[in-house]
C-alpha cells in the first residue's frame, strides 16, 4: 500500500480550495479563475518557506512571526482601517471606481425616496416640460427600417451570413423604435387625459423626469446602463450606422458595440469562414490581432476588423505591443482596432497572452438566455502581454463595450 506523502503539493492545495471548496459555490468561470489566482498569494513556496514573505507590494500585510496573543493584536491594530486597492491586486484607479459606485448608489437611493406626486401648483409646468421632452425625442427618432427592402438588397446567401445578421438586427431595432414611439405618444395622451396612465407609463414618466432610461424600453433593448441622454445618443448612432450599412453595403470596419445581438454577428463571421474553407464550425474559434495603423486599414481576406470597445484596468501600449499599466485617474481607454480571425484552435498564435473577458456593460453580469449565452458576456479576447497574465486577472482587466455615460 502506498504511503501518504509528507506534504500535499501546493498546487494541489490551491486546486482543492479554489475549485472544490469555494468553486462549488461560484458558478462563473471568470470568477473561479480570479479566485484561483488570488489563492496563489497564499499557496506558494515563498509563503511556506520565507518568514519575510509579504502578501501585498506595500509590505503592510504579512503573516507575523510566532508571538503571544498581544503581539498578534498589536499587528492587527497596526493595519489601515481602509485598505488600499493594492491589497487586492487592483490598480490605484480602483479607489476612484469604488467611490463613484458608492456615490451613484447613494444618489439612486435618494431618487427612490422621492415622492411620485408633488403638492399643487407645479403640475401644469411639469406637464409642459414632459410634453416638450417627448416631442424632442420623437423628432430625433428615425422611421423604422424597411426590412423587406433590405432583404431584397441583402438576400439570404450561403456564402455571406452577414446578410441574415443585418436583417435580424433591423428587426430588433424596429421593435425598440416602435416601443419608444408608442410609449412617448401614450405619455402625451395620458398627460391630456385621453388615456389611462398605467403603472408602466407612470414608471416611464418618472424615469424621464429624472433623466433615466425607462425600464419598458430596456426590456426590449440592447443592454445599457446609460442615463436617458447617453442612451438616446447611443441609440441614434446605432441606427445611423445600420442605415449606412443598408445604403452602402457591409463596412470594412465593424462597430461590434452597435450590434443588438453580438453573438449573432460573431457566429455569422465564423459561418462565412467555415463555409469558405469547408471546415466544421465546431472546430473554429477566434484568434486576434491588434491593428496599430487604423488609418490605412483594408477589408481583411478573412475575419472582421472590430472597433468601438474600451479597456478597463489597463491600457494598450503600441510601442511595447502589449498591455500596460493604466495612467493615473484614467479609468477607461479606447481599445485598439482588433482583427477577429476565425481559425482552428490548433492554429492559434503561441505567445504570452491575457484572456480578457468582453462585457457589454460595466456591470459585468447578466442572466442566462435560452440560447445558452449570458446577456452581458461576449467572449474571451486574447491580448499580448509582457507581464504574467495573472497580474491582469488580479487587476480585473476587462473590455467594456458600452460605458455608463
N, C-alpha and C positions, 0 to 999 in steps of 0.2 A: 504493500500500500504506500502511495506517495505521501511524503511528509509535507506539511504546510510550509510555505516559505517564511523566512524570518520576518519579512515585512511585505505588505502589498505594494506593488508598483504605484507611484504617484499618479500616472496617467489613468490607471485603473480606478483609483480613488476618485479622481476628478470625474470620470465617466459614471461611476456609481452614484456620486452625489448629484451631478448635473443632469444625467439622463434618467436614472432610475428613481432617485428620491424626489428632487424638485421637478424633474422633467415630466413626471406623471401628472403634475398639476398645471403645466404650461403647454398649451396646445399649439402656439405659434412657433414655427421652426426658427424664425429670426430671433425670437426671444430666447429660445433654448441655446442658440448659437452664442448669444451675448452672455448668458448665464455660465456657459462652459468656459468662455474666455475670462470672465471675472473670477471664476474659481481658480484659474491658473495662478492668480496672485497669491493664493494660499496653499495650493497643492503643487509645490515645486521643490527642487533640491535645495535652493538657496534658503527658502523659508525653513526647511528642515535642519540644515546644517549651519547656517550663518546666523549668529546671535545678533548681528547688526543689520539684519535684513529689514528693509522698510516697505510698507505697503503702498506708499504714495511717493511721488517725486519730491515733495517738500520735506520728507523725513519726519513729519509730525506723528505719523501713525506707524506703530510697530508693536510687536509682541514684547512687552517689558520682561527684563530678566527676572528670574525667580526671586521673590521678596515676600515680606509679610503683607498681611491684609491691608494695612495702612499705606504701604508702598503702592499697591495697585490702585487704591482710591486716589492717591496723590497724582498718579499718572493720568487717571481718567479725568480728574478735575482740571488738569492742565490742557486738555484738548479744547479746541474752539467750540463755542456754543453753536455757531453756524458754520457748517462745513463748506469749504471751498469746492468748486467744481472738480478740481484735480483729484479729489478723493475718489471720485467715481470714474476717473479716466476722461472726463469731459474737458473741452477747451474752456478758457475763461469766459468766452462769449455765452456759455450756457447759463451763467448767472443772469444775463440780460434777458434771455428767453424765459427763465423761471419768473423773473419779476414782471415781465409782460403778461405771462399767463395768469399770474395772481391778480394783476390789475384788471385784466379782461373778465376774469371770473367775478371779481367784486362788482364791476360795472353791470355785468349780466344779472347778478343778484339784485342790484338796485332797480333795474328795469322790471324785474319780476314783482317787486313790491309796489310798483306804481299802480294807482287805481285806473281801471279801464274807463271810467266815466268821471268827468270833472264837474264842478259846480257851474251854474248857469253863466251866461254872458259871453263865453268864448266859442260856443258851438258853431255859430254861423261862420266865423272866421276860419275855424279849423276845417269845416266842410269845404270852404272855398279853396283852401290850400291843398286839401286832398284831391279835389277836382282838377286843379291845375297840374298836380303831380301825375295823376292818371292820364290826363291829356298829353303831357310831355312824354311819358313812357310809351303811350300808344303811337304818338307821332314818330318816334325814333325806330319803332319796331317794323322791320320789313314784312312784306306779304309772305305767306308760306311758300315753300318751294313747289314747283310744278314737277312732281315726281315722275309722272307719266312721260313728260318730255325728256327728263333726264334718263329714264330707262331706254328711250328710243336712241338717244345720243350715246349712251354708255350701256349697250345691251349685255346680257349675261354672256360671259366668254370663258371658255375653258382655260385660256392662256392669260387672262387678266382678271383675277379675283377682286381687284380693287374697284371694278365697276359695281359689283354687288355690294361691297363695303360702302361705296359712295351713296347708293340709293337707300341702303338701310339707315345710314346716318341722316339723310334728308328726311326720312320718315320719322325718325326720333325727334329731330329738331322741329318738325311740323307739329308734333304732339305737344311739345313745350310751348311753341308760339301760340297755339290755339288755347292752351290753358291760361297763359298770361293775358291774352286778349279777352277771353271770356271773364276772367276774374276782375280785370280792371273795369270792363263795361258794366258788370253786375254791381261793382262797388259804387260806380257813378249813379246807377239806378237806385241802389239802396239809400244813398245819401238824399236822393229826391223823394224817397218813399214809394218808389214804383215797384220794388221787390222786397222780399223779406231779407233782413240781414241775418244770414245763417251763422252758426258758430265758426265755420271755416272762413267765411268772409270777414267776420269780426276779428278773427286772429290775423288775417291778412292785412286788414286796416290798421291794426295796432302795430304790425311789423313795418308797414310803410311809413307810419308816423315816426317810428324810432329809427328809420334808416336801415332796417334789416330786410333780408330776403324772406318773403312769405314761405311758410312750410308747404303750402299747397303747390307752390312752384317747384320747390326742391324735391317733392315726392315724385315728380316726373322729369327731373332734371339730371344733368351730369353732377357728380359730387363737387361741392363748393362750400367754403367757409367764409366767403367774402360778404361784406356788407352790401346793401342794395346798390349803391353807386358802382362799386367794383364788380359786382355780379353782372349788372346790366351791360357795363362796358365790355366785360369778358364775353358775354353772350353775343353782342353785336359784332365783335371781332371774329368770333367763330362763324357766325352766319355769313359775314362778308367773305371770309376765306373759302368757305364751301361754295358760295356763289361764284367766286373767281375760278374755282376748280370746274364747276359746271360750264362756265363760259369758255375757259381756255384749255381744259384737259388736265391730266394728272400733273401736279407740280414736281419739279426736280428736287425740291426740299420740302419735307413734310413736317408740319407742326403737330407732333404727337399729342400735344396738350390740348388740341382743339377737337379731338375726336370724342364723341359721346360715349362709345363703347370701344375702349382702346384695345381690348383683347381681340376684337373682330378684325381690326386693322393689322395687328401682328400676325394673326392666323392667316389672313389673306396674303400677306407678303411671303410667308413660308409656303403657302399653297402654290404661288407662282413659281417659286424655285423648285419645289418638288415635281411639279408637272413639266417644267422645262428640262430637267435633267433625269426624269424618271426615277426619282428616289422616294421611298416611302416617307411620308411626312413625320411619322413617329421616330425616325432616325435623325431628324433635324432639330437643331436649336440655333439660337443666335450667338454669333461671335461679334465682337465690337471693335471699331477702330475710331480713334479720336481724329477729327479733321481740324487741323490748325489753321489752314488757309481757307476760310469760308467764302472769301470774295470770289474766287475763281472756281468754285466747286461745280462739277458737272454731274448730270444724272448718271448714277452708277450702273454698270452692266448687271449686277446682281445686288439685291438688297435695297435699302432706302436710306437717304440722308435725313436725320432727325434733329430738330431744334426745338427750343421753347422751354426746356427744363431748367431747374435750379438746384445747385448743390447746397446742402446744409451740413455744417460741421467741418468743412474743409474747403479748399479751392483747387482749381486746376492750374498747375504751373507748366506753361508751354515750353519754357526753357529746359526744365527737367524732364518733360514728357511724363509727368507723374502727378499724383495727388500731393498736396502740400497743406501745411497748417493754415487755418483761416487768419485773415488780418484782424487785428483788434476792432471790435464793435461792428464788424461786418457779418451779419447772421446768415445771409443768403447771397449767393453769387451765381451769375449766369453759367450754366453748364455749356461746355463747348459743343459744337456740332458732332454728332456721333453717327457713324455709318453702321447700321444694323445689317449684318450679313448672315443669312441662313446658311448653315453648313452642318456636316456631320460632327457630332461631338468629338469624334476621334481626330478631327482636323483642327481643333481649337489651337490658338497660339499658346505655346508653353512658356509663359513669362509670369513673373510675380504679379498677381492682380488682387484687387479687393472686390469681392462680390457685393455690390452696392444695391440695396433694395430701392425700387422706384415706387413711390406712392402718389396717388392722385391729389391728396391734400396733406397738409402738415399734421393732421390728426393721427396719421399713421395707423389707423384701424378702420375696419369695415365689417360688414356682415357677409356671410357666405351665401352666394346666389345659387340658383338651381343649376347653373352652368358649371358649378364647381370652382368658380373664381370668386375672390374677395371683391367687394365693391370698391376697395381702395388700393390694394396691392396690385402692381402690374407685372413686374418681372425683376430678376437679378441682373444688374448691369455690371459687367466685369471691367474695371478700370485699372490701368497700370499703376503700380505703387512701389516706390523705392523702400518704403518702410514695411515692417511686418503688418500684414492685413489685420491682425488682432488689435493693433493700435487704433485703426479706424473703426473697428467694431465697438471698442470702448468709447470712442468719440461719438458714437451714434450717427455716423455719417450716412446720409441717405440723399436720394434725388427726389425733389418735390415738383410735381407738375403744375400745381396751382397754389400760389401764395394766398395769404389771408386778406391782403389788401390790394 
